[in-house]
């Protein structure tokens, strides 16, 4: 064990480190977890490992959502530059293609990408009210891609009856300006919510080989509403529209690249009751169009997903719930070639998938809950796949909880991996097995400490094989099933403790050992440490400082000479002043000591930046 590991573990124990920046109370039975089962459950009765970010001050803490996510145990990220640049998350050492992402219940993974994954680069806290991060193989609940887990994002909702809202505005380094307007109306029978958010920035030079800045401009509109027509029927709908322009460097010698993207998502649902059974019928639509007119290879990417789902939930007595449902999904994608002689040819592909799943939740005793889930997917391209999950939580004492989960998962080959220029239509899904064991101890209202062991292995890997000719190209190089097994194992430690009535110390540490056939997974930190201290100096003035230390990262083999992928330390400082009971002014400084580092070889990360903002509610 390295000196860094030993020191980190000692620091974790001594300071009772925390789940940084989450508002999760230790197995609080009143906290509702949306993603841990097919229907919402109380946190203290869920055996799944779920991190919850639910903070009314979410927007004042970070410029992007991905910055907040990387403060959670087991979550890291890579980015090809600053605000707006391609950015993806890793959960417990596994890349973004193994992480499912939903926004207001809509699957927002890009069907036109090389792999189905979500780009977090332009997602800012302005359009987010709550985030849940569900870890471990969750295909039994959410199907393909959920091998490492699920990130569930929810937009603004009004909290009080009547009309309410809030205004947020912020300005800072690199000519960055952000603003948002949230409006809501809530009654005893329903609610309406509206969000408009705008972000613009001159940015930084994303590519490390030049100094030309790469700007970003984005608008996002979100609508949500639900209404109880009667005591047994509720109707609801949500929709969002996001468009943005992201500058990037076409090459080391050409900085003229500009990607314009447009995303549309919508979901309608009806919930109705027939005796002890609740039925939910929903339809979701998502499409994304990305245009890259200067690219010599591919100038347009179009992806679409349609999902029709039915879910029932039946109370089989006071201690047992049975959930089950059917889901039908269609996905398609298309690309348009550039004008270069080396341009990728036009490509398109589609598939459909029908899934049936069932879940049983049972309270064995008042202190012991267990759940079991099973799902079968029937895909038009590769046939059937069955996955399962068993989770349990035992509370032997009021201040102690023990969780365990074992599950299987799969990742279907993406449309590009099957039908693109380098695709092979006969690829099989990847398969996974994972388990975790966790324990959490609380100290009344003072804090908590927890530890979680995790292990995941993946077979039938899909990767680019430079020697394969299976895709029929005149030159070698195709996607292929790669022999071997990927394993990701480690431990997450977290804790929080109130030093005084006004000061709280928090932090977390994650050790991750991720490899394929003995070769380390690239861009995955082996050691990831977060430490922080927040204090309320007066009833109106508070401040916070946090430190994140990342160490032992394996760079990609494609990283250029002189890259800066490796160890780094980031320090952030924030201060908040309550101007009135309904208005807050804040200041934050990110990367206080101007650390020069990269998470993807050859792409810069922002240096020291400062932002001031105002948040007012009404």
FENGI-V486063 format. One record per backbone hydrogen bond with DSSP energy under -0.5 kcal/mol. NH is the residue of the N-H (numbers start at 0). CO is the residue of the C=O. Records with the same first field share a line. If there is no record, write none. Layout:
BEGIN
NH: CO ; CO
END
This chain:
BEGIN
5: 1
6: 2
7: 3
8: 4
9: 5
10: 6
11: 7
12: 8
13: 9
14: 10
15: 11
16: 11
17: 493
19: 17 ; 70
21: 18
22: 51
23: 51
27: 24
28: 26
30: 27
32: 40
33: 31
40: 32
42: 30
43: 27
44: 41
45: 42
46: 44
49: 47
50: 132
52: 130
53: 51
57: 54
59: 56
60: 56 ; 57
61: 57
64: 122
67: 63
68: 64
69: 65
70: 67
71: 68
74: 71
75: 89
77: 87
79: 85
83: 120
84: 81
87: 77
89: 75
90: 93
91: 73 ; 89
93: 90
97: 94
98: 95
99: 97 ; 148
101: 150
102: 105
103: 152
105: 102
107: 100 ; 105
109: 116
110: 108
112: 109
116: 114
119: 86 ; 117
120: 86
122: 119
123: 121
126: 123
127: 124
128: 153
129: 153
130: 52
131: 151
132: 50
133: 131 ; 149
134: 48 ; 132
135: 147
137: 145
140: 137
141: 137
142: 138
144: 409
145: 142
147: 97 ; 144
148: 97
149: 133
150: 99
151: 131 ; 149
152: 101 ; 150
153: 129
161: 185
163: 183
165: 181
166: 615
167: 179
168: 613
169: 177
170: 611
171: 175
172: 609
175: 171 ; 172
176: 199
177: 169
178: 197
179: 167
180: 195
181: 165
182: 193
183: 163
184: 191
185: 161
186: 189
190: 225
191: 184
192: 223
193: 182
194: 221
195: 180
196: 219
197: 178
198: 217
199: 176
200: 215
201: 173
202: 173
205: 203
207: 601
209: 206
213: 203
214: 212
215: 200
216: 244
217: 198
218: 242
219: 196
220: 240
221: 194
222: 238
223: 192
224: 236
225: 190
226: 234
227: 188
228: 226 ; 232
229: 232
232: 229
233: 270
234: 226
235: 268
236: 224
237: 266
238: 222
239: 264
240: 220
241: 262
242: 218
243: 260
244: 216
245: 258
246: 214
247: 256
249: 247 ; 253
250: 253
256: 247
258: 245
259: 257 ; 290
260: 243
261: 288
262: 241
263: 286
264: 239
265: 284
266: 237
267: 282
268: 235
269: 280
270: 233
271: 278
272: 231
273: 276
276: 273
277: 312
278: 271
279: 310
280: 269
281: 308
282: 267
283: 306
284: 265
285: 304
286: 263
287: 302
288: 261
289: 300
290: 259
291: 298
294: 291
298: 335
299: 335
300: 289
301: 333
302: 287
303: 331
304: 285
305: 329
306: 283
307: 327
308: 281
309: 325
310: 279
311: 323
312: 277
313: 321
314: 275
315: 313 ; 319
316: 314
320: 360
321: 313
322: 320 ; 358
323: 311
324: 356
325: 309
326: 354
327: 307
328: 352
329: 305
330: 350
331: 303
332: 348
333: 301
334: 346
335: 299
337: 296
339: 295
342: 339
343: 296
346: 334
348: 332
350: 330
352: 328
353: 377
354: 326
355: 375
356: 324
357: 373
358: 322
359: 371
360: 320
361: 369
362: 318
363: 361 ; 367
364: 367
367: 364
368: 392
369: 361
370: 390
371: 359
372: 388
373: 357
374: 386
375: 355
376: 384
377: 353
378: 376 ; 382
379: 351
382: 378
384: 376
386: 374
388: 372
389: 405
390: 370
391: 403
392: 368
393: 401
394: 366
395: 393
396: 399
399: 396
400: 439
401: 393
402: 437
403: 391
404: 435
405: 389
406: 433
407: 387
408: 431
410: 429
415: 112
417: 413
418: 414
419: 415
422: 419
423: 416
426: 423
429: 410
430: 458
431: 408
432: 456
433: 406
434: 454
435: 404
436: 452
437: 402
438: 450
439: 400
440: 448
441: 398
442: 446
445: 442
447: 495
448: 440
449: 493
450: 438
451: 491
452: 436
453: 489
454: 434
455: 487
456: 432
457: 485
458: 430
460: 481
462: 460 ; 479
464: 477
465: 463
467: 464
471: 468
476: 467
477: 464
478: 421
479: 462
481: 460 ; 479
485: 457
486: 514
487: 455
488: 512
489: 453
490: 510
491: 451
492: 508
493: 449
494: 506
495: 447
496: 504
497: 445
498: 496 ; 502
499: 502
503: 533
504: 496
505: 531
506: 494
507: 529
508: 492
509: 527
510: 490
511: 509 ; 525
512: 488
513: 511
514: 486
515: 518
516: 484
518: 515
520: 513
522: 553
523: 520
524: 522
525: 550 ; 551
526: 550
527: 509
528: 548
529: 507
530: 546
531: 505
532: 544
533: 503
534: 542
535: 501
536: 534 ; 540
537: 540
541: 575
542: 534
543: 573
544: 532
545: 571
546: 530
547: 569
548: 528
549: 547 ; 567
550: 526
554: 552
558: 555
562: 559
565: 597
567: 549
569: 547
571: 545
572: 588
573: 543
574: 586
575: 541
576: 584
577: 539
578: 576 ; 582
579: 582
582: 579
583: 614
584: 576
585: 612
586: 574
587: 610
588: 572
589: 608
591: 570
593: 590
596: 594
597: 563
602: 599
603: 205
604: 596
608: 589
610: 587
611: 170
612: 585
613: 168
614: 583
615: 166
616: 581
617: 164
END
